[in-house]
Amino acid sequence: MSWLFRPWRRASGSYRFQLGVQQVLVQRVGSRWQAVLQGQDGQQQPADFSIPDFIAADELGPFLAELLMERAKALEPS
């Protein structure tokens, strides 16, 4: 796991992942995962991706790392 990708589990049962300057907040709402992006200014917006319901809590970190790395690669100039 990259040093830039650090997970924290919060007492509320939600999870926070730090990827560089981007924070991803994830929590279970019923049987679904809900992801929110939080900017450096503290403002939150719904994530533009979804996390499949079958992903277990201990798989969130690797799943998000892979997802965000693939997205970053797609944005690189050819």
Helices and strands as residue ranges (DSSP letters): E 5-9, E 15-19, E 22-29, E 32-38, E 44-46, G 57-59, H 60-75
